[in-house]
Amino acid sequence: MKRVTLKEIAEETDVSIATVSMVMNGKGPISKKVKDRILDSAAKLGYVKNIYAAGMASNSAHHIAVLINADYEKEVEWHLIRSIFIPLESVLYEKEYYLILIPVTTNQTNDTILKKVILSGAGGVFTIQFGNRELHQMFEDRGLPAVILNKSTFESDFYTVSSDNFYGMHKATLALLDIGHTKIFYIDYERPEF
């Protein structure tokens, strides 16, 4: 998603960038006619206010989005997410940050998910067992710090905190083989995305 700038809106409406900025922030004595022209142009161009940048400028970006995969329900996964989410919320609350849960699905476009995060007013993002390389790159490109929780696929490219079940099982299997075990069974639950 190409980010529309205040400069583009100013050029489209033949006013200064400062005038566009005042209108977008609800400030200044701007006539209704000019204000309407700017807002119409912003809507036509697809402008989405960068709430994170505004919050950082005023030191008020105190919401953190948590993207939760709502594609399917698994009790075991909810217990895992809950065990991550509750301590995370507790630590962030102490620092006066507040979590916003945003249900997302794999059939939503990255642009849609990014827009949900931006419109939430979040100044950062945690994804729990969800996301793809392009989406996380979009967060970074917009200046939104993003941390991937419990999905190690992107650990070399993005900030991640995870306990990788497959890596863990590989290590456990090697340890069992090293001590002489020859019959090893692996039990898992249904994973529709695989």
Rosetta silent file (secondary structure, phi, psi, omega in degrees, C-alpha in Angstrom):
SEQUENCE: MKRVTLKEIAEETDVSIATVSMVMNGKGPISKKVKDRILDSAAKLGYVKNIYAAGMASNSAHHIAVLINADYEKEVEWHLIRSIFIPLESVLYEKEYYLILIPVTTNQTNDTILKKVILSGAGGVFTIQFGNRELHQMFEDRGLPAVILNKSTFESDFYTVSSDNFYGMHKATLALLDIGHTKIFYIDYERPEF
SCORE:     score description
SCORE:     0.000 S_00000001
   1 L     0.000  118.138  177.763    0.000    0.000    0.000 S_00000001
   2 L   -75.008  129.118 -177.984    1.593    3.274   -1.110 S_00000001
   3 L   -79.704  123.373  178.086    1.322    5.815    1.656 S_00000001
   4 L   -78.300  133.406 -177.143   -0.389    9.041    0.547 S_00000001
   5 L  -100.748  162.721  175.420    1.455   12.088    1.842 S_00000001
   6 H   -62.531  -34.199  179.282    0.245   15.507    2.978 S_00000001
   7 H   -60.701  -42.735  179.749    2.286   16.960    0.098 S_00000001
   8 H   -63.222  -40.177  178.217    0.233   14.981   -2.447 S_00000001
   9 H   -66.174  -41.196  179.118   -3.017   16.241   -0.906 S_00000001
  10 H   -61.141  -43.947  179.145   -1.632   19.807   -0.906 S_00000001
  11 H   -64.682  -40.500 -179.589   -0.721   19.543   -4.603 S_00000001
  12 H   -64.307  -34.767 -174.482   -4.133   18.059   -5.427 S_00000001
  13 H  -104.184   -1.830  178.224   -6.010   20.859   -3.625 S_00000001
  14 L    59.386   46.257  174.112   -3.596   23.713   -4.427 S_00000001
  15 L  -131.882  175.071 -179.856   -2.990   24.675   -0.787 S_00000001
  16 L   -78.613  159.050  176.189    0.080   24.548    1.464 S_00000001
  17 H   -61.750  -37.215  179.483    1.213   21.422    3.307 S_00000001
  18 H   -61.049  -40.004  179.029    0.715   23.359    6.562 S_00000001
  19 H   -65.174  -43.625  177.632   -2.947   23.960    5.671 S_00000001
  20 H   -60.731  -45.347 -179.645   -3.463   20.273    4.908 S_00000001
  21 H   -59.308  -44.276  179.399   -1.771   19.341    8.193 S_00000001
  22 H   -62.203  -42.523  179.822   -4.017   21.697   10.182 S_00000001
  23 H   -64.478  -44.962 -177.736   -7.148   20.273    8.555 S_00000001
  24 H   -66.535  -23.946  179.030   -6.056   16.665    9.112 S_00000001
  25 L  -102.768    7.699  177.182   -5.355   17.438   12.781 S_00000001
  26 L    65.596   34.461 -177.497   -8.528   19.470   13.323 S_00000001
  27 L  -124.268  161.920  171.990   -6.635   22.692   14.032 S_00000001
  28 L    84.834  154.162  179.631   -6.506   26.210   12.705 S_00000001
  29 L   -85.092   77.275 -178.453   -9.056   28.681   11.361 S_00000001
  30 L  -102.440  135.608 -179.289   -9.629   27.063    7.948 S_00000001
  31 L   -63.365  152.652 -179.561  -12.762   27.878    5.954 S_00000001
  32 H   -60.175  -38.397 -178.809  -15.344   25.125    5.532 S_00000001
  33 H   -61.492  -47.829 -179.707  -14.942   25.262    1.754 S_00000001
  34 H   -67.733  -43.067  179.902  -11.162   24.656    1.900 S_00000001
  35 H   -58.833  -46.972  179.921  -11.531   22.078    4.664 S_00000001
  36 H   -62.092  -40.689  179.818  -14.109   20.103    2.648 S_00000001
  37 H   -62.480  -42.724  179.952  -11.913   20.245   -0.465 S_00000001
  38 H   -66.791  -45.559 -179.605   -8.930   18.884    1.471 S_00000001
  39 H   -64.988  -38.895  176.598  -10.934   16.120    3.176 S_00000001
  40 H   -63.104  -43.196  179.226  -12.524   15.095   -0.136 S_00000001
  41 H   -64.500  -42.396  179.532   -9.094   14.938   -1.771 S_00000001
  42 H   -60.733  -43.362  179.548   -7.666   12.930    1.129 S_00000001
  43 H   -65.142  -42.537 -179.164  -10.513   10.413    0.874 S_00000001
  44 H   -63.445  -39.676 -178.893  -10.157   10.165   -2.916 S_00000001
  45 H   -79.525  -13.561 -179.824   -6.403    9.564   -2.679 S_00000001
  46 L    83.473   31.785 -179.606   -6.841    7.002    0.119 S_00000001
  47 L   -66.977  132.290  173.068   -5.011    8.957    2.812 S_00000001
  48 L  -123.419  120.516 -177.379   -4.708    7.149    6.151 S_00000001
  49 L   -62.066  133.699  177.272   -3.383    9.279    8.989 S_00000001
  50 L   -81.000   87.179 -176.529   -0.180    7.902   10.498 S_00000001
  51 H   -63.268  -33.197 -179.537   -1.451    7.794   14.056 S_00000001
  52 H   -61.833  -47.369 -179.507    1.811    6.266   15.248 S_00000001
  53 H   -62.768  -42.417  179.063    3.876    9.235   14.051 S_00000001
  54 H   -63.259  -41.440  179.622    1.395   11.691   15.561 S_00000001
  55 H   -65.646  -39.234  179.284    1.436    9.776   18.832 S_00000001
  56 H   -66.765  -37.827 -179.651    5.221    9.699   18.931 S_00000001
  57 H   -64.102  -34.851 -178.902    5.386   13.436   18.293 S_00000001
  58 L  -101.554    5.967 -178.893    3.097   14.094   21.248 S_00000001
  59 L    56.919   39.428 -176.435    4.445   11.148   23.301 S_00000001
  60 L  -126.218   13.542  178.889    0.924    9.704   23.475 S_00000001
  61 L   -81.271   88.884 -173.563    1.037    6.455   21.463 S_00000001
  62 L  -114.341   20.686  176.194    0.068    4.171   24.341 S_00000001
  63 E  -115.431  137.681  177.591   -1.813    1.425   22.553 S_00000001
  64 E  -120.179  124.353  179.189   -0.203   -1.784   21.354 S_00000001
  65 E   -82.207  140.276  173.005   -2.071   -3.944   18.842 S_00000001
  66 E  -120.677  114.180  179.676   -2.060   -7.716   19.260 S_00000001
  67 E   -85.406  124.809 -179.962   -3.041   -9.565   16.078 S_00000001
  68 E  -115.433  129.085  179.063   -4.846  -12.818   16.827 S_00000001
  69 E   -71.936  113.645 -177.996   -5.467  -15.384   14.081 S_00000001
  70 L  -101.453   16.119 -177.105   -9.248  -15.862   13.995 S_00000001
  71 L   -64.207  -38.157 -178.360   -9.281  -18.393   11.137 S_00000001
  72 L  -153.488  160.616 -178.572  -10.137  -21.348   13.304 S_00000001
  73 L  -107.257  133.229  173.435  -10.624  -22.222   16.926 S_00000001
  74 L  -140.185  123.648 -178.787   -8.458  -24.626   18.830 S_00000001
  75 H   -58.478  -41.069 -178.156   -8.669  -24.845   22.556 S_00000001
  76 H   -63.443  -37.772  179.518   -4.996  -25.773   22.835 S_00000001
  77 H   -69.827  -39.619  178.928   -3.970  -22.701   20.844 S_00000001
  78 H   -60.902  -39.445  178.340   -6.148  -20.376   22.932 S_00000001
  79 H   -64.002  -37.736  177.194   -4.439  -21.677   26.082 S_00000001
  80 H   -65.102  -49.375 -179.521   -1.069  -20.972   24.493 S_00000001
  81 H   -61.368  -42.311  179.457   -2.106  -17.469   23.408 S_00000001
  82 H   -60.166  -40.897 -179.190   -3.641  -16.801   26.813 S_00000001
  83 H   -68.257  -20.979  175.011   -0.406  -17.813   28.532 S_00000001
  84 H   -88.568  -45.548 -170.922    1.431  -15.238   26.396 S_00000001
  85 H   -66.334  -45.449 -174.854   -1.193  -12.505   26.390 S_00000001
  86 H   -63.661  -49.415  176.384   -1.935  -12.193   30.118 S_00000001
  87 H   -64.224  -35.832  178.126    1.683  -11.679   31.273 S_00000001
  88 H   -60.310  -47.191  179.479    2.308   -9.391   28.282 S_00000001
  89 H   -61.369  -40.641 -178.973   -0.677   -7.231   29.234 S_00000001
  90 H   -62.663  -45.939 -179.743    0.468   -7.108   32.856 S_00000001
  91 H   -65.891  -45.086 -178.304    3.985   -5.924   31.981 S_00000001
  92 H   -67.563  -35.506  178.721    2.778   -3.350   29.456 S_00000001
  93 H   -60.006  -39.611  178.135    0.104   -2.026   31.831 S_00000001
  94 H   -59.561  -30.196  179.968    2.850   -1.200   34.357 S_00000001
  95 L   -94.167    9.075 -179.852    4.434    0.981   31.653 S_00000001
  96 L    64.339   37.865  170.020    1.029    2.576   30.862 S_00000001
  97 L  -111.012  146.108 -174.883    0.596    0.806   27.546 S_00000001
  98 E  -125.674  132.937 -176.665   -2.740   -0.805   26.726 S_00000001
  99 E   -84.533  141.768  174.854   -3.321   -3.796   24.478 S_00000001
 100 E  -120.908  119.828  176.644   -5.872   -3.822   21.699 S_00000001
 101 E   -81.596  130.134  177.726   -6.880   -7.238   20.335 S_00000001
 102 E  -124.964  105.160  176.541   -7.366   -7.245   16.569 S_00000001
 103 E   -68.778  132.467  178.290   -8.776  -10.467   15.108 S_00000001
 104 E  -134.088  160.437  178.995   -7.305  -11.135   11.668 S_00000001
 105 L  -131.153  159.304 -178.658   -7.578  -13.959    9.155 S_00000001
 106 L   -70.683  -15.841  177.947   -5.272  -15.343    6.504 S_00000001
 107 L   -90.031   -0.989  173.021   -7.750  -14.409    3.756 S_00000001
 108 L   -81.697  145.208  178.321   -7.532  -10.699    4.634 S_00000001
 109 L   -73.268  156.955  176.005   -5.083   -8.700    2.562 S_00000001
 110 H   -60.042  -36.434  177.884   -1.999   -7.260    4.199 S_00000001
 111 H   -60.958  -41.707  179.237   -3.326   -3.788    3.316 S_00000001
 112 H   -63.319  -44.650 -179.374   -6.543   -4.517    5.245 S_00000001
 113 H   -65.147  -44.154  178.383   -4.633   -5.738    8.286 S_00000001
 114 H   -59.590  -43.579 -179.781   -2.274   -2.751    8.184 S_00000001
 115 H   -62.572  -41.078  177.263   -5.233   -0.382    7.955 S_00000001
 116 H   -57.796  -43.953 -179.059   -6.876   -2.068   10.988 S_00000001
 117 H   -65.840  -45.946 -178.788   -3.690   -1.545   13.004 S_00000001
 118 H   -62.468  -45.687 -178.666   -3.292    2.082   11.918 S_00000001
 119 H   -68.321  -19.714  177.565   -6.929    2.935   12.616 S_00000001
 120 H   -72.483  -17.406 -177.255   -6.644    1.346   16.077 S_00000001
 121 L    82.673   12.551 -177.637   -4.171    4.061   17.033 S_00000001
 122 L   -70.619  143.203  176.922   -1.566    1.492   18.031 S_00000001
 123 L   -99.788    2.171  179.023    2.039    2.571   18.301 S_00000001
 124 E  -168.538  168.318 -173.863    3.355   -0.978   17.976 S_00000001
 125 E  -138.177  136.756  165.127    2.272   -4.507   17.080 S_00000001
 126 E  -113.812  134.974  171.506    2.604   -8.005   18.503 S_00000001
 127 E  -115.089  132.046 -179.427    1.566  -10.902   16.309 S_00000001
 128 E  -107.344  110.397 -179.931    0.903  -14.226   17.990 S_00000001
 129 L    50.452   40.426 -177.344    1.520  -17.186   15.669 S_00000001
 130 L  -150.275  150.710  171.254    0.388  -15.065   12.763 S_00000001
 131 L   122.859  168.078  177.128    1.825  -13.054    9.933 S_00000001
 132 L  -140.902  167.139 -174.857    3.958  -13.153    6.886 S_00000001
 133 H   -56.948  -46.276 -177.651    7.166  -11.504    5.747 S_00000001
 134 H   -62.280  -43.120 -179.588    5.439   -8.873    3.588 S_00000001
 135 H   -61.897  -46.259 -179.107    3.038   -7.831    6.381 S_00000001
 136 H   -67.961  -31.483  175.091    5.835   -7.397    8.916 S_00000001
 137 H   -66.931  -37.218  177.529    7.876   -5.451    6.394 S_00000001
 138 H   -62.946  -40.617  176.543    4.863   -3.158    5.907 S_00000001
 139 H   -59.145  -48.901 -178.604    4.750   -2.534    9.668 S_00000001
 140 H   -62.547  -41.343  179.832    8.435   -1.632    9.668 S_00000001
 141 H   -62.314  -29.695  178.605    8.076    0.587    6.593 S_00000001
 142 L   -87.804    0.956 -179.899    5.337    2.539    8.400 S_00000001
 143 L    79.816   18.027  177.776    7.505    2.948   11.497 S_00000001
 144 L   -95.342  111.385  176.366    5.414    0.537   13.570 S_00000001
 145 L   -60.950  133.607 -178.513    7.625   -1.616   15.794 S_00000001
 146 E  -131.878  137.283  177.472    6.476   -5.220   15.422 S_00000001
 147 E  -125.226  128.983  179.279    7.372   -8.316   17.416 S_00000001
 148 E   -93.836  121.345  179.740    6.436  -11.808   16.253 S_00000001
 149 E  -102.603  126.724  172.759    5.512  -14.078   19.147 S_00000001
 150 L    61.785   40.790  170.959    5.834  -17.827   18.827 S_00000001
 151 L  -150.787   97.990 -169.314    6.529  -18.091   15.112 S_00000001
 152 H   -82.551    0.897 -175.799   10.219  -18.502   14.419 S_00000001
 153 H   -54.273  -33.731 -173.730    9.976  -18.529   10.617 S_00000001
 154 H  -110.909   20.399 -171.865   11.156  -14.913   10.382 S_00000001
 155 L   -62.945  -22.034  178.908   13.567  -14.758   13.305 S_00000001
 156 L   -82.815  -13.977 -176.265   16.506  -13.760   11.108 S_00000001
 157 L  -111.388  -25.821 -174.209   14.611  -10.770    9.625 S_00000001
 158 L  -135.723  167.249  175.300   12.359   -9.408   12.388 S_00000001
 159 E   -69.761  125.412 -179.706   12.136   -9.215   16.165 S_00000001
 160 E  -137.176  149.609  170.877   10.783  -12.541   17.409 S_00000001
 161 E  -132.340  115.791 -176.274   10.199  -14.279   20.705 S_00000001
 162 L  -153.895  157.779  167.433    9.359  -17.921   20.282 S_00000001
 163 L  -120.462  104.655 -173.030    9.514  -21.457   21.423 S_00000001
 164 L   -82.650  113.701 -178.370    9.521  -23.409   18.203 S_00000001
 165 H   -60.121  -41.697 -176.675    7.737  -26.745   18.634 S_00000001
 166 H   -68.651  -44.389  177.276    9.316  -28.284   15.540 S_00000001
 167 H   -62.637  -43.038  178.547   12.844  -27.220   16.488 S_00000001
 168 H   -61.291  -43.132  179.605   12.209  -28.413   20.042 S_00000001
 169 H   -67.159  -36.404  177.063   10.921  -31.783   18.823 S_00000001
 170 H   -61.154  -48.013  179.598   13.924  -32.151   16.510 S_00000001
 171 H   -63.484  -41.954  179.860   16.315  -31.565   19.424 S_00000001
 172 H   -64.137  -40.597  179.271   14.328  -33.909   21.692 S_00000001
 173 H   -63.640  -43.314  177.771   14.360  -36.624   19.009 S_00000001
 174 H   -61.777  -40.043  178.860   18.110  -36.311   18.552 S_00000001
 175 H   -63.980  -41.449  178.840   18.576  -36.589   22.322 S_00000001
 176 H   -66.050  -41.018  177.481   16.412  -39.752   22.422 S_00000001
 177 H   -63.042  -40.099  179.580   18.312  -41.265   19.496 S_00000001
 178 H   -60.263  -30.962 -178.978   21.615  -40.455   21.216 S_00000001
 179 L   -98.178   11.249  169.670   20.621  -42.513   24.264 S_00000001
 180 L   104.327   -0.858  178.380   19.487  -45.489   22.194 S_00000001
 181 L   -71.422  141.345 -178.985   15.753  -45.085   21.592 S_00000001
 182 L  -123.428  -14.515  178.366   14.611  -46.383   18.194 S_00000001
 183 L  -116.249  110.318 -176.129   10.802  -46.087   18.289 S_00000001
 184 L  -126.646  130.918  179.314    9.625  -42.506   18.528 S_00000001
 185 L  -114.081  143.314  177.426    6.046  -41.287   18.042 S_00000001
 186 L  -121.339  125.446  179.757    4.949  -37.718   17.406 S_00000001
 187 L  -115.228  132.429 -178.211    1.386  -36.652   18.231 S_00000001
 188 L  -137.500  175.168  175.235    0.020  -33.341   17.006 S_00000001
 189 L  -107.346  166.972 -178.796   -3.327  -31.620   16.484 S_00000001
 190 L   -62.931  132.706  178.307   -4.995  -30.648   13.223 S_00000001
 191 L  -125.786   93.949 -175.010   -3.369  -27.602   11.618 S_00000001
 192 L   -58.239  -27.755 -177.482   -5.554  -26.408    8.721 S_00000001
 193 L   -77.367  -11.483 -179.725   -2.912  -23.952    7.462 S_00000001
 194 L  -104.429    0.000    0.000   -0.372  -26.766    6.836 S_00000001
